[in-house]
Amino acid sequence: MKNIVIVIDSLTGGGAERVMISLATELVSQGHNLTILSLSNRCDYAIPDGIKVCYLFDHKASRVDRFWQLNRSVKKLEHWFEAYQLQSSHFDLILSNLDRSNNLLAQSRIQSVFYIIHSNVDAELQQQKRFGPLAYWYLLRSKRNLSGKNLIAVSKGITEAICQGNKISPKSIRTIYNPIDIKNIQQQSSIIASNIPKEPYIIHVGRLARVKRHDILFAALALVTTDVKLVLLCNKPEKALKLAEQYGVTDRLILPGFQSNPYNWIKRAEALVLSSDYEGLPTVLLEALAVNTKVVSTLCPHGPDEILTGPLSDFLVPRRDPKALAEAIDRVLKSELKLSEADILSKVSASGIARQYLDLAI
């Protein structure tokens, strides 16, 4: 039995958060002790039994790694580890996720940490330039803090980009795909929910953020000729509606907001659409395939081309091209595909991915 801690910025709705809860759930089911240490005290998820959740700060933790707070935050993190391990035992595996957690752990005395890279580092940095030199410097420093560390990339594309780039020089790096519990997803997808539309719809699942390119999604929706609505499962439905007004598609939107169980919504969709500029390994594509829902995705770095292979690759389209996205949506709605045979599903089973993580334990 291993003693494992997952450190993460928060447990608010997001891809990395869902991935880590899935991993934690599987590790607990295999008989291991699992603690999630969240920097922020916010949690949007129902945490399964057997997973202990601790909160390091009693606020959003949005600035705990800024230079005027860094030393104090690192000491608080180190104290938590010391106190926890005195009460229990040492941790066999420490997994760090997202920039703030990475920054604190990278500056601490805590050893044997594996840092999970969930997204395209170069693309993140490029986007950060929009917010000015200080924002860019902060993110660049965060990425460079990972030099000399043991990294885990969630897709082969991320691994290759880091090895070929000049931002991070890791001590080691390996690829471990995001885990999905296919059986559990399929069970949750069968739950009846009265607010799921009866009329045909396509679906997009993801936070309202520039990288997700809802503007491209709405521009494409305006060009889709099939009579179909778009369900958005996102964290800011009012803001999404305001953006959709610019593209004249508000009458085609259904905005239920964030859903802790998105799988029954995904299962009943005609197709799931991903319009992102960049990703790491978009778990929502895996989840759609697991419940036999067709998908269309931008060919963004990284992940979609590792998921949509063979006949499914016909539904990868260039980024930032609403016309191509609209045409692919119309095409996929008329297609017949055997999604259960997707090669990627055999590579992302939660039990197999958990074993890969356990192989890292000291």
C-alpha positions in Angstrom: 0.0 0.0 0.0 1.4 3.4 -1.1 0.9 6.8 0.6 0.3 9.4 -2.2 -0.4 13.1 -2.3 -1.7 15.1 -5.3 -1.0 18.8 -5.0 -3.1 21.1 -7.2 -4.0 24.8 -7.3 -7.7 24.3 -6.7 -10.6 21.9 -7.2 -12.7 24.2 -9.3 -14.1 23.0 -12.6 -11.3 22.2 -15.0 -9.6 19.5 -17.0 -6.6 18.9 -14.8 -8.8 18.8 -11.7 -11.1 16.2 -13.1 -8.1 14.1 -14.3 -6.5 14.1 -10.9 -9.8 13.2 -9.2 -10.1 10.3 -11.6 -6.6 9.2 -10.9 -7.1 9.5 -7.1 -10.3 7.5 -7.3 -8.6 4.6 -9.1 -5.6 4.6 -6.7 -8.0 4.4 -3.7 -9.9 1.6 -5.4 -6.6 -0.3 -5.6 -6.1 0.0 -1.9 -3.7 3.0 -1.6 -3.9 6.0 0.7 -4.6 9.2 -1.3 -4.6 12.8 -0.2 -5.4 15.8 -2.4 -3.8 19.0 -1.2 -5.5 22.0 -2.8 -3.9 25.4 -2.4 -7.4 27.1 -2.6 -10.3 26.2 -0.4 -12.7 26.1 -3.4 -14.1 22.8 -4.6 -16.7 22.3 -7.3 -16.6 18.5 -7.3 -18.2 15.8 -5.2 -15.1 14.0 -3.9 -15.5 10.2 -3.8 -15.2 8.3 -0.6 -11.7 7.3 0.5 -10.0 10.5 -0.8 -8.8 12.9 1.9 -8.9 16.6 0.8 -6.9 19.2 2.6 -6.8 23.0 1.9 -3.5 24.9 2.4 -5.0 28.4 2.3 -8.5 29.6 3.3 -8.9 31.8 0.2 -8.6 31.5 -3.6 -4.8 31.3 -3.4 -4.5 33.4 -6.6 -1.3 35.2 -5.4 0.4 32.8 -3.0 3.4 32.3 -5.3 4.0 36.0 -6.0 7.4 37.2 -4.9 6.2 39.0 -1.8 4.3 35.9 -0.7 6.5 33.2 -2.0 8.7 32.5 1.1 5.8 32.5 3.5 3.8 30.2 1.2 6.7 27.8 0.7 7.2 27.6 4.5 3.5 26.9 5.0 3.6 24.1 2.4 6.7 22.6 4.0 5.1 22.7 7.4 2.0 20.9 6.1 4.2 18.1 4.7 6.1 17.8 8.0 3.0 17.8 10.2 1.2 15.4 7.9 4.1 12.9 7.8 4.6 13.1 11.5 1.0 12.0 12.0 1.0 9.4 9.3 4.0 8.2 7.3 6.2 9.5 4.5 4.7 10.0 1.1 5.7 7.4 -1.5 4.6 9.6 -4.4 4.1 13.3 -4.7 2.4 14.7 -7.8 2.3 18.4 -8.5 -0.2 20.1 -10.9 -0.5 23.6 -12.4 1.7 26.6 -12.0 1.1 27.8 -8.5 1.6 24.4 -7.0 4.6 23.8 -9.2 6.2 27.1 -8.1 5.8 26.4 -4.4 7.1 22.8 -4.6 9.9 23.7 -6.9 11.2 26.3 -4.3 10.7 24.0 -1.3 12.9 21.4 0.4 10.4 18.7 -0.5 12.0 15.9 -2.5 10.9 13.3 -5.0 8.2 15.4 -6.6 6.8 14.6 -10.1 5.5 17.6 -11.9 2.6 16.9 -14.4 2.5 19.1 -17.5 -1.1 19.4 -18.7 -0.7 21.9 -21.5 1.4 23.3 -24.4 4.1 25.3 -22.7 5.0 27.4 -25.7 1.4 28.2 -26.6 0.7 29.2 -23.0 3.6 31.6 -23.0 2.6 33.1 -26.4 -0.9 33.8 -25.1 0.4 35.3 -21.9 2.2 38.0 -23.9 -1.3 39.6 -24.4 -1.4 40.5 -20.7 1.9 42.4 -20.7 5.5 41.8 -19.8 5.0 41.2 -16.1 2.4 38.5 -16.7 4.7 36.9 -19.4 7.7 37.0 -17.0 5.7 35.4 -14.2 4.7 32.5 -16.5 8.1 32.1 -18.0 9.6 31.9 -14.5 7.0 29.3 -13.6 8.0 27.1 -16.5 11.7 27.5 -16.0 11.3 26.5 -12.3 10.7 23.0 -13.8 14.2 22.7 -15.1 16.1 20.0 -13.3 12.8 18.4 -12.2 11.1 15.1 -12.9 8.3 15.8 -15.4 5.3 13.9 -16.6 3.7 15.0 -19.8 0.1 14.0 -20.5 0.7 13.6 -24.3 3.6 12.6 -26.5 3.3 16.0 -28.2 4.0 17.8 -25.0 7.0 15.6 -24.3 8.4 16.2 -27.8 7.9 19.9 -27.6 9.7 20.2 -24.2 12.6 18.1 -25.4 12.9 20.1 -28.6 12.4 23.5 -27.0 14.6 25.7 -24.9 12.3 26.8 -22.0 12.7 23.7 -19.7 15.6 21.4 -19.2 14.1 18.6 -17.2 16.0 16.0 -15.1 13.7 13.4 -16.6 10.4 13.4 -18.6 8.0 10.7 -19.5 4.6 10.5 -21.1 1.6 9.2 -19.1 -1.8 9.7 -20.7 -4.7 11.1 -18.7 -6.7 8.2 -17.0 -10.4 7.7 -17.6 -12.6 5.3 -15.8 -14.6 4.1 -18.8 -17.0 1.9 -16.8 -17.8 4.7 -14.3 -18.2 7.3 -17.1 -20.6 4.9 -18.9 -22.6 4.4 -15.7 -22.9 8.1 -15.0 -23.8 8.7 -18.6 -26.9 6.6 -18.1 -28.3 8.7 -15.3 -31.5 10.4 -16.3 -31.6 14.1 -15.9 -34.8 16.1 -16.7 -33.0 19.2 -17.9 -31.2 17.5 -20.8 -32.8 18.6 -24.0 -34.9 16.2 -26.0 -34.2 18.1 -29.3 -30.9 17.3 -31.2 -27.9 19.2 -30.0 -24.1 19.3 -30.2 -22.1 20.0 -27.1 -19.0 21.9 -26.0 -17.6 21.2 -22.5 -15.0 23.6 -21.1 -14.4 26.7 -19.1 -14.9 30.0 -20.8 -11.4 31.0 -21.6 -9.6 32.4 -24.6 -7.7 29.2 -25.3 -11.1 27.4 -25.7 -12.0 29.8 -28.5 -15.7 30.1 -28.0 -15.6 32.9 -30.6 -14.5 30.4 -33.2 -17.1 27.9 -32.0 -19.9 30.5 -32.3 -18.7 31.7 -35.7 -18.8 28.1 -36.9 -22.3 27.5 -35.4 -23.6 30.4 -37.5 -22.4 28.4 -40.6 -23.7 25.0 -39.5 -26.6 24.1 -41.9 -27.9 21.2 -39.9 -30.8 22.1 -37.6 -29.1 21.5 -34.2 -28.7 23.4 -31.0 -25.4 23.9 -29.1 -25.2 23.0 -25.4 -22.4 24.8 -23.5 -21.3 23.3 -20.2 -19.1 26.2 -19.0 -18.5 28.2 -15.8 -19.7 31.6 -17.0 -22.9 31.1 -19.1 -23.9 34.8 -18.9 -20.6 35.9 -20.3 -20.8 33.2 -23.0 -24.3 34.4 -24.0 -23.0 37.9 -24.4 -20.2 36.7 -26.7 -22.7 34.7 -28.7 -24.7 37.8 -29.4 -21.9 39.1 -31.6 -22.3 36.1 -33.9 -26.1 36.0 -33.9 -26.4 32.5 -32.5 -28.0 33.1 -29.1 -31.2 31.4 -30.2 -29.3 28.2 -30.9 -27.6 28.0 -27.5 -28.6 26.0 -24.4 -26.7 27.2 -21.3 -27.2 24.9 -18.3 -23.8 26.1 -16.7 -21.2 23.9 -15.0 -22.4 20.2 -14.5 -20.6 17.9 -12.0 -21.8 15.0 -14.2 -21.3 16.1 -17.8 -21.4 12.5 -19.1 -25.1 12.1 -19.5 -25.2 15.4 -21.4 -22.3 14.2 -23.7 -23.9 10.8 -24.3 -27.1 12.3 -25.6 -25.4 14.8 -27.9 -25.2 14.3 -31.6 -21.5 15.2 -31.4 -19.0 16.9 -29.1 -17.0 19.8 -30.5 -13.6 21.1 -29.4 -12.5 24.4 -30.8 -9.3 25.1 -28.8 -6.1 26.9 -29.8 -4.1 24.4 -27.7 -4.5 21.6 -25.2 -2.5 19.0 -23.4 -4.5 15.8 -23.9 -8.2 16.9 -24.1 -9.9 14.4 -21.8 -13.3 15.5 -23.0 -12.6 13.9 -26.3 -11.8 10.6 -24.6 -14.9 10.8 -22.5 -17.1 11.4 -25.6 -15.6 8.4 -27.3 -16.2 6.3 -24.2 -19.9 7.0 -24.3 -20.1 6.5 -28.1 -20.5 10.2 -29.0 -18.9 11.5 -32.2 -16.4 14.3 -32.0 -15.0 17.1 -34.1 -11.8 18.9 -33.0 -9.3 21.5 -34.0 -5.9 20.0 -34.9 -4.3 21.9 -32.0 -1.1 21.1 -30.2 -1.3 18.8 -28.4 -3.4 15.7 -28.0 -6.2 15.6 -30.5 -4.2 13.9 -33.2 -3.1 11.2 -30.7 -6.8 10.6 -29.9 -8.5 10.9 -33.3 -6.6 8.4 -35.4 -7.6 6.3 -38.4 -11.1 7.2 -39.7 -11.6 9.6 -36.8 -8.8 11.9 -38.1 -11.2 13.0 -40.9 -12.8 15.2 -38.2 -9.6 17.1 -37.2 -9.7 20.6 -38.7 -7.3 23.6 -38.7 -7.4 26.0 -35.8 -9.2 29.3 -36.0 -11.1 28.3 -39.1 -14.9 28.6 -38.5 -15.8 27.5 -42.0 -13.8 24.2 -41.7 -15.2 23.6 -38.3 -18.7 24.1 -39.5 -18.2 21.8 -42.4 -16.8 19.1 -40.2 -19.8 19.4 -37.8 -22.2 19.0 -40.7 -20.3 16.1 -42.0 -19.9 14.3 -38.7 -23.7 14.6 -38.0 -24.3 12.5 -41.2 -21.6 9.9 -40.5 -21.6 6.4 -39.1 -18.6 5.7 -36.9 -17.6 2.7 -34.7 -16.3 4.8 -31.8 -15.9 1.9 -29.3 -13.1 0.7 -31.5 -11.0 3.9 -31.1 -7.4 2.8 -30.4 -6.8 5.4 -27.7 -9.4 3.9 -25.3 -7.2 0.9 -24.7 -4.3 3.2 -23.7 -6.1 5.4 -21.2 -7.9 3.0 -18.8 -7.7 4.3 -15.3 -6.3 1.0 -13.9 -3.4 0.9 -16.4 -2.6 4.6 -16.0 -2.6 4.2 -12.2 0.0 1.4 -12.5 2.2 3.7 -14.5 2.1 6.3 -11.7 2.7 3.6 -9.0 5.8 2.6 -10.8 7.2 6.0 -10.0 6.7 5.5 -6.2 9.9 5.3 -4.1 
